[in-house]
Amino acid sequence: MKLSPEKELNFENTEIAFKSKSNAELNAVYLLFKIISSNFLTRVGPPITNFFLNIGLPIKGVIKATIFKQFCGGETISECEHTIEQLDLVKVGTILDYSVEGEEEEGVFDFTCEEIIRTINRGAGDKRIPITVFKVTGIGRFGLLEKLDAEKPLSTTEQQEFDRVKSRCEKICSSAFDNQVPVMIDAEETWIQDTIDHLAFEMMRLFNRDGIIVYNTYQMYRHDKLADLKADHEMARKEGFILGVKMVRGAYMEKERNRAEEMGYTSPIQPTKQATDDDYDESLRYSVNHINDIAFVCGTHNEHSSRLLTQLLNKQNIDHNHPHVYFAQLLGMSDNLSFNLSDSGYNVAKYVPYGPIKAVMPYLFRRAQENTSIAGQTSRELGLIIKEKKRRKS
């Protein structure tokens, strides 16, 4: 396969970034990000919204037409079809992400397992859905994983419970293998992550012998994760399977630091943002240098890291659409990265969360808070929207 035509990537190209949006849709997104930019509303919105939902006020329609529409594909897989089609128009894939969380019951874990398999079945034979994803806490109890990480002995009942978690995990990954639809296992809090890592590695041993099926996630805001990636690669190379890597910066920084301080242990988080950025970029260099036996997803909204990866691929004369390399961003965010990368021939996919509105609200609140907490994220989104509005008027 030939390289895609060389072209200078321009993440400021708003015509490409917003070409799928009508003027009315662009104006709606502008208003939404203006609201999100208010720290006050982002703080008070979650408790007020939860209160209204709990007492049965009819606000679901408002939520679905605004923040839910921006960051989610729908309440069901079938409701995501429009988003799948719209993303495909700009050559971006869909990562169906069943985003119900915080459950504790075995029946819910069984249902979630089957729902994740339904996302895999939906992706079978459809290049528009190149990857799927799940969280281990979606199929198993947090407290059980925490006890395992702490290396405390399990009761007979708890061991049986964990056997069911492993069975669900293997059932999902086996379905991914049978359908040839890769699946990513998301990272979570450090005090349950070792157990998740062991599960993910076991699944890679089983299913990554002949191609990439299972990815584990490495949070580079942890000071130990670059070393873990290299050690895992060496182990995978010796055992003869492909290491699947999704590298992200991380999602639980404040929680991690607070817990470390409260419990009196050294924080697992990098001392500075620069240290996180350095490790993230080094993980890209390392993975590109071992592209034959590492398949990786560059999950980032960071322009520098995105551009760096394109430069690394070009420098080594690696196809833009090499099957071992994907860029990924969240639906509703950083379209200037996603759509300009896809326009230049790179493999790009968007996380498309879905689920019942009330159950997905924790995810939506995190997205709103993320946009206000990441330095310049909201102003960046607003600035690009304003630029495109002006371009269309000219």
C-alpha positions in Angstrom: 0.0 0.0 0.0 1.4 3.4 -1.0 1.8 6.2 1.5 -1.0 8.8 1.5 -0.1 11.9 -0.3 2.1 14.2 1.7 0.3 17.2 2.9 1.0 19.7 5.6 -1.3 19.1 8.5 -3.1 22.2 9.6 -5.1 21.7 12.8 -6.4 25.3 12.3 -8.3 24.3 9.2 -11.8 24.8 10.5 -13.4 24.2 7.1 -12.4 20.6 7.4 -13.0 20.4 11.2 -16.6 21.6 10.9 -17.6 20.6 7.4 -20.2 18.0 8.7 -22.0 20.7 10.7 -24.7 23.0 9.3 -24.8 26.7 10.4 -27.6 25.9 12.9 -25.6 23.0 14.3 -22.5 25.1 14.6 -24.4 27.8 16.4 -25.8 25.2 18.8 -22.3 23.9 19.6 -21.1 27.4 20.2 -23.8 28.1 22.7 -23.1 24.8 24.5 -19.4 25.5 24.9 -20.2 29.0 26.1 -22.3 27.4 28.9 -19.6 24.8 29.6 -17.0 27.6 29.9 -18.8 28.8 33.0 -17.0 27.2 36.0 -20.0 28.0 38.1 -22.5 26.1 35.9 -20.1 23.2 35.6 -19.9 22.9 39.4 -23.6 23.4 40.2 -25.0 21.7 37.1 -24.4 18.0 38.2 -26.3 18.2 41.6 -29.1 20.3 40.1 -29.6 18.0 37.1 -29.5 14.9 39.3 -32.0 16.4 41.6 -34.4 17.2 38.7 -34.0 13.7 37.2 -34.6 12.0 40.6 -37.8 13.9 41.3 -39.0 13.2 37.8 -39.0 16.7 36.2 -39.2 16.4 32.4 -35.7 17.6 31.6 -34.4 14.6 29.6 -35.5 16.2 26.4 -33.4 19.3 27.1 -30.4 17.2 28.1 -30.7 14.9 25.0 -30.9 17.9 22.7 -27.9 19.7 24.1 -25.0 18.1 26.1 -26.1 14.5 25.3 -26.2 15.3 21.6 -22.8 16.8 21.6 -20.9 14.0 23.5 -23.0 10.9 23.0 -24.3 8.9 20.1 -27.7 7.9 21.6 -29.3 5.8 24.2 -29.0 2.6 22.2 -26.7 1.1 19.5 -29.4 1.7 16.9 -29.7 5.4 18.0 -25.9 5.7 17.3 -26.4 4.9 13.6 -26.7 8.6 12.6 -23.5 9.4 14.3 -21.7 6.4 12.7 -22.9 7.6 9.3 -21.9 11.3 10.0 -18.4 10.3 11.1 -17.9 8.0 8.2 -18.6 10.9 5.8 -15.4 12.5 7.1 -13.5 9.2 7.1 -13.6 8.8 10.9 -14.4 5.5 12.6 -16.7 4.9 15.6 -15.8 3.3 18.9 -19.1 2.2 20.4 -18.7 2.8 24.2 -21.5 1.6 26.5 -21.0 4.2 29.2 -23.1 3.0 32.1 -21.0 2.9 35.2 -21.1 2.6 39.0 -23.2 -0.5 39.2 -22.8 -3.3 41.8 -25.2 -6.1 40.9 -24.3 -9.4 39.2 -27.3 -9.1 37.0 -26.2 -5.7 35.7 -22.7 -7.0 35.1 -24.1 -9.9 33.0 -26.3 -7.4 31.0 -23.3 -5.1 30.5 -21.2 -8.0 29.2 -23.9 -8.9 26.7 -24.2 -5.3 25.7 -20.5 -5.0 25.0 -20.7 -8.1 22.9 -23.6 -6.5 21.0 -21.3 -3.6 20.1 -18.7 -6.1 18.8 -21.4 -7.9 16.8 -22.5 -4.5 15.4 -18.9 -3.8 14.3 -18.5 -7.2 12.6 -17.8 -6.7 8.9 -18.3 -2.9 9.2 -15.1 -0.9 8.7 -16.9 2.1 10.1 -16.6 0.5 13.6 -12.9 -0.5 13.7 -12.5 -0.9 17.5 -14.7 -1.4 20.6 -14.1 -0.8 24.3 -15.1 -1.7 27.8 -14.2 -1.1 31.5 -13.6 -4.1 33.8 -15.7 -2.3 36.5 -18.5 -2.5 34.0 -18.5 -6.3 34.4 -17.2 -6.7 38.0 -17.4 -5.1 41.4 -15.0 -2.3 42.2 -14.5 -3.5 45.8 -13.6 -7.0 44.7 -10.9 -5.7 42.3 -9.6 -3.4 45.1 -9.3 -6.4 47.4 -7.4 -8.4 44.7 -5.0 -5.5 44.1 -4.4 -5.2 47.9 -3.5 -9.0 47.8 -6.0 -9.8 50.5 -7.3 -13.4 50.5 -10.6 -13.9 48.9 -13.4 -15.9 50.5 -14.8 -18.9 48.5 -17.8 -16.7 47.5 -15.5 -13.9 46.4 -13.3 -16.2 44.4 -16.4 -17.5 42.6 -17.4 -13.9 42.0 -14.0 -13.1 40.4 -14.2 -16.3 38.3 -17.3 -14.8 36.8 -15.5 -11.5 36.1 -12.8 -13.4 34.3 -15.3 -15.4 32.4 -17.1 -12.3 31.3 -13.8 -10.7 30.2 -12.8 -13.8 28.2 -16.3 -14.0 26.7 -16.0 -10.4 25.4 -12.5 -10.9 24.0 -13.4 -14.3 22.5 -16.3 -12.5 20.7 -13.9 -9.8 19.5 -11.6 -12.6 18.1 -14.4 -14.5 16.4 -15.7 -11.3 14.8 -12.2 -9.8 14.2 -13.3 -6.5 15.9 -10.5 -5.4 18.3 -11.4 -4.4 21.8 -9.7 -1.9 24.2 -9.7 -2.5 27.9 -9.8 0.9 29.6 -7.5 1.9 32.5 -9.0 2.8 35.9 -7.8 3.8 39.4 -4.3 2.6 40.4 -5.7 0.7 43.4 -7.5 -1.7 41.0 -5.3 -1.4 38.0 -2.9 -4.3 38.6 -5.8 -6.7 38.5 -7.0 -5.1 35.3 -3.5 -5.3 33.8 -3.2 -9.0 34.6 -6.6 -9.7 33.0 -5.7 -7.7 29.9 -2.3 -9.4 29.5 -3.9 -12.8 29.9 -6.4 -11.9 27.1 -3.6 -10.7 24.8 -1.8 -14.0 25.4 -4.9 -15.8 24.2 -6.1 -13.7 21.3 -3.2 -11.6 20.0 -1.2 -14.4 18.4 -2.1 -13.8 14.8 -3.2 -10.2 14.9 -4.3 -7.4 17.1 -7.5 -8.1 19.0 -7.0 -6.9 22.6 -5.5 -3.5 23.8 -4.6 -2.6 27.3 -4.5 1.1 28.4 -1.5 2.9 29.7 -2.0 6.2 31.6 1.2 8.2 31.1 0.4 10.6 34.0 1.6 7.7 36.1 5.4 7.8 36.6 5.7 4.0 36.2 3.8 3.4 33.0 6.4 4.0 30.3 8.6 1.4 32.0 5.6 -1.0 32.2 5.0 -0.5 28.5 8.6 -1.5 27.6 8.6 -4.4 30.0 5.2 -5.7 28.7 6.5 -5.4 25.1 9.6 -7.5 25.9 7.4 -10.1 27.6 5.0 -10.1 24.6 7.9 -10.4 22.2 9.3 -13.4 24.0 5.9 -15.1 24.2 5.1 -14.5 20.6 2.1 -12.2 20.6 1.3 -8.6 19.6 1.2 -6.1 22.4 -1.9 -3.9 22.1 -1.4 -0.4 23.6 -3.8 2.5 24.1 -1.8 5.3 25.5 -3.6 8.2 27.2 -2.4 10.9 29.6 -4.9 9.8 32.3 -8.3 10.4 33.9 -8.1 10.2 37.7 -5.4 12.7 38.7 -7.1 14.6 41.5 -8.6 11.4 43.0 -5.2 9.7 42.8 -3.3 12.5 44.5 -6.0 13.0 47.2 -6.0 9.3 48.1 -2.2 9.1 48.2 -2.2 12.1 50.6 -5.0 10.7 52.8 -3.4 7.2 53.1 0.2 8.4 53.3 1.8 6.8 50.3 3.8 8.3 47.4 1.5 9.6 44.7 1.6 7.5 41.5 1.2 10.7 39.5 4.0 12.4 37.6 5.5 15.4 39.5 4.8 17.8 36.6 2.7 18.0 33.4 6.0 18.2 31.4 7.0 14.8 32.8 3.7 13.4 31.7 4.1 14.9 28.2 7.6 13.6 27.9 6.6 10.1 28.8 3.6 10.2 26.5 5.7 11.3 23.5 8.4 8.7 24.4 5.7 6.0 24.3 4.9 7.1 20.8 8.5 6.9 19.7 9.0 3.5 21.3 5.8 2.1 19.7 6.7 3.4 16.2 10.1 1.9 16.6 8.5 -1.5 17.3 5.5 -1.2 15.0 5.6 -4.8 13.9 4.9 -6.2 17.3 3.1 -3.3 19.0 -0.3 -2.1 17.8 -1.3 1.2 19.4 -4.0 3.7 19.7 -2.9 7.3 20.3 -5.7 8.5 22.5 -5.1 12.2 22.9 -6.5 15.7 22.5 -3.0 17.2 22.5 -2.0 18.8 19.2 1.8 18.4 19.8 1.6 14.7 20.4 -0.7 14.2 17.5 1.6 16.1 15.2 4.6 14.3 16.6 3.2 10.9 15.7 2.5 11.9 12.1 6.1 13.1 11.9 7.4 9.8 13.3 5.4 7.8 10.8 6.6 10.0 7.9 10.2 9.9 9.0 10.2 6.1 9.0 8.2 5.9 5.7 5.3 4.1 7.5 1.9 4.1 5.8 -0.5 6.7 7.2 -3.2 4.0 7.4 -0.9 1.3 8.9 -3.2 -1.1 10.7 -1.1 -0.9 13.9 -1.7 2.8 14.3 -4.9 4.7 15.3 -5.6 8.2 16.6 -8.6 8.5 18.9 -10.5 11.4 20.4 -13.9 11.7 22.2 -17.0 12.5 20.3 -17.8 16.2 20.5 -14.2 17.3 21.3 -11.2 18.2 19.2 -12.8 17.8 15.8 -10.0 19.9 14.4 -7.6 17.1 15.3 -9.8 14.1 14.3 -11.1 15.4 10.9 -7.8 17.0 9.7 -5.9 13.8 10.6 -8.5 11.7 8.7 -8.4 14.1 5.8 -4.6 13.4 5.6 -5.2 9.6 5.4 -4.5 8.6 9.0 -6.6 6.0 10.9 -8.9 8.0 13.2 -11.8 6.9 15.4 -14.0 8.7 17.8 -15.2 7.3 21.2 -19.1 7.4 20.8 -20.6 6.8 24.3 -24.2 5.7 24.5 -26.7 4.5 27.1 -29.8 5.7 29.0 -29.5 9.4 29.7 -29.7 9.1 33.5 -27.1 6.3 33.6 -24.7 8.2 31.3 -24.9 11.5 33.2 -21.7 10.8 35.3 -19.8 10.5 31.9 -21.4 13.8 30.6 -20.5 15.7 33.8 -16.9 14.5 33.5 -16.7 15.7 29.9 -18.0 19.2 30.9 -15.6 19.4 33.8 -12.8 18.1 31.6 -13.4 21.0 29.2 -13.1 23.5 32.0 -10.1 21.9 33.8 -7.8 21.2 30.9 -5.9 24.3 30.3 -7.4 26.2 27.4 -9.6 23.4 26.1 -12.9 25.2 26.2 -11.5 28.5 24.9 -9.7 26.4 22.2 -13.0 24.8 21.1 -14.8 28.2 21.1 -12.0 29.9 19.2 -12.2 27.4 16.4 -16.0 27.6 16.2 -15.8 31.4 16.1 -13.2 31.2 13.3 -15.4 28.9 11.3 -18.5 31.1 11.8 -16.5 34.1 10.5 -15.1 32.0 7.5 -18.6 31.1 6.5 -19.8 34.7 6.6 -16.9 35.9 4.5 
